[in-house]
Each structure stands twice: as C-alpha cells, then as structure tokens.
Amino acid sequence: MLFAQNIKIDLGADRIAQNQYFTITITANNERIKSYDAFPEIKGFQRQHTGTSMSSSFINGTRSLTYSITQHYVPTKQGTFRLKPFKMKVNDQTVASNGTTIEVSAPKQRRRRNDPFSMFDDFFNQQEESYEQIDAEAYLSLHTDKNEIYEGEGVLVSLGFFIEEQSYGILGLPGNINEQLNEIYQLLHPKNALEELFDLPYQWERVTVGNKRFIRFTLHQAMLYPFTNEDLVLPSIQFEMQKFKISQGFFRRKKRDGMQTFKSKAKTIRVKPLPPHPLKDQVSVGQFTLNESTTPNDQFNTGESIHYIFEIKGEGNFSTIAMNEPTKDTRLEIYTPDIHQQIQKAHNKVLGTKRFSYDIIPNEPGTHILKDYFSWIYFDPKQAHYDTLISQISLQVAGESLRDHSIASSDLGDFYNQIPLTSNHLVSIDTINKTFYIGILFALVMLVTMILFFVRKKTD
C-alpha cells in the first residue's frame, strides 16, 4: 500500500481459492474519485465487475468521508501469479503500488456444516444453468441547452447515458471507461471555443422520460464559449457498455455477454456575430452586475491612499474579462490593480466574480466622481444589447492641493535629467567668440594645405 496525499491503493488477499476474487481498491478520503486510470491486467486472471462505495465516520466530532472503487479479478487456473508494480492516476494524482504475488489454490467448498440448506448444494451444482439474452431499454443522448448563441456566449453541452430502471443490471460500466471518456472529451471540445469542464463523471440520477423511469449517467458536461462566429459542430458519439445475460433459475445470476455499442446524434449550434460596436472584439458576453467599495471613510485627505474595489459578478466566461486603463489626469493617481478571480460551476451554470483592487492617491481637494475613471462594457445576450457597469461612488477629499508637488516629483525628460551633471561655471561671451574664430581659421588652413597637395601630385 502506498499513499499519494489522501488517495491510496489496497490489494486483496494474496492467497485465494480458484472460486474467490482477488481485488484492487483505490480509496480517497474526503474527496470524490472523479477520474482514474484503467486497473492493471493480471496474467492468469480475468477482470470482472467494478464496485463503488462510500462510508462516513465521526472522529472527535468531525465527519470523515471515504470513497472507494474496487476492481474484482477471478482466477482462470490454479498456480502462483505475479502482479507487477504499477501506477494509476487518480484525480490528477499518481498513486503507486509495489504489486504482490498471488497464490491460487483449489476451489473451496461453499457448504457449511450448520447450513440446513446444504443438502441441496449437490442438486443445484448438477443443474446446468440456462442464461437468456434480455434487451435493455437504453440510449445515449447528446444535449445542449441552446441551439443558437452569440459569439462568446456560453452553451452547456451534456452527454448522458439513459437506462430504464427495470433494465438496470443488464448493462454495466466497461473496464475501459476512462479511455472512452478521454476520447469523448477530445471529440466534444471544438477548436473554436473556450471550455469550462464540469467534474461530473459517473454522476447518476433518476429521471422521468415520457412515462418511464430512467437512470441517467452523466458522462461529460462542459460549458463552451465560441471565440469566432463559426458554428459549433459536435459529432456523433459512440459509447460501449458491458452487456450481461441473466440466468433463468431461482437465483438470478449474471454472465458477461460482450459489449453493446450506443450512438448519439450529432449536434450543431449556430453562432451569431455580435452587433456592430467599436469594442465588439474586446467585450465579454454574459449577465453581470457590479459590486464596488472603498476604504471605509466619509472624508479623505490629499496624499492619502484610498483602496477601491471594482468587482464584476455574474454568469459568463470570466477568463475574457479585462478592465481598460482608467483615464489619467493630475487630480488622482491610480495604480495598477491587483486582480482576483473565483469561479463556481454548479446547477448547470458557470458563475463567478472578478475583483480589481486599486490604490488611489488624490492630489486635489474636492469631489472626485469615479465614473469618470471606472466603467466596463459588456454584451448581454438575453437582452441582445451592449451594457455598461459604471461606478456610482464619489470621493470627498479635503486638504491642500498637491498638483505642483506631483509635477515636481514626476520625470521631466532627459534634458532636465542632464542639468545636475552640467557645470555651473560662467563663461565669458568674448571667450566663446574667440574660440569660434580660431576654429574657422584652423579649418581654412587645413583646406588650403589639402588643395596644394593634390595639385602638386597631379603635376608630378
């Protein structure tokens, strides 16, 4: 047994009879098992059903939850077999096992000395069980909550497997479930869309379709945000389930009967371009509201730092939300904001907040209306128009003007930066003129000398 944080692998007994199971169990404490790699193959064994369980306990008044998934293996013959060391990725954590050696002995007799029905064991063992094929009422459905959206608007995509309650047990999840889910993810992730993936594999619930009760397994769920006005094309999906035969005897037993393939219909979501607007290539799309606040104070003074929060809340693609740089002037000094984002995926929606925290220093007394500096434009797909979140806060500032101080402290350029490096010694204007004339005379002498040199050389 080896641990990876709060996830571990447990191996079953290493000495079993041929009619007993060997098991491998992955267990997570206080964390659902959302994804895991395929269990390893064991030479001399066949993989059978997979079982899931959840248990809770209270330790010192604190509730602890344990989630487990167990893979059962049945030996095909007697002997000694080696389970090699292996690794599995569970919830994005890598968990390792050292493996073990498994000894398989002759089948054990199930008869118990004090069992009053043991006299019938030989009779039942001599009877050849008859299995029948039963067709399960089940189907695979690819669903979207909208058939037409604007560019940048979210559309919920869900892939569900539905099986009628009375047919439950005829079909089971296959051993390659994770490989199938990975392939489904690739097929349902268009290249022209951003994605928020819901962590919901293996989630199931009872639903009513028509007049029948079904169990729905959610295999894939994601919110897609197209970043072009090209349509979102979702292909037909194939999914395999393990099929079983059911015995006709008094004791209803199951027997593997190969795989059954289910197929969903393809879907295309029409994507409309946003209406004309100077910023249509920059705006976010969704339904948003504004929460804002400042340092709790009724009166501010010039030169003092004010903390201002511009928080956008709502439903949409928060990764695209960005604030324009506030208008600059000498009245307020506004510094680069700290940005904090929080996303919540629940009830088939992607909700969130994005907070921009600014530090502001006023240089002028008076009333400063923050809507002149802070606003954010977005497109509301439900109302089909552009809207703007505008600050409603005014700052009342007292104190003396610091505008001249602000100018003096600012960078005035290279010319002024050279002033401290230049000598302040006074030079006579006459001295400057004499130096100028001497320079001209020297240049003339050099010019005459060069002319005489070239003339003489040409004569020779």
PyMOL commands that set and color helices and strands:
alter all, ss='L'
color gray80, all
select helices_A, chain A and resi 118-126+165-167+177-187+318-320+370-372+403-409+414-417+419-421+429-459
alter helices_A, ss='H'
color red, helices_A
select strands_A, chain A and resi 3-4+7-11+15-17+22-29+45-59+62-75+79-83+86-90+93-97+100-105+131-132+138-144+148-150+155-164+171-172+193-197+203-209+212-226+232-234+238-247+254-263+267-272+284-294+300-301+306-316+332-334+338-346+349-362+366-369+375-380+385-390+394-398
alter strands_A, ss='S'
color yellow, strands_A
deselect
rebuild
show_as cartoon
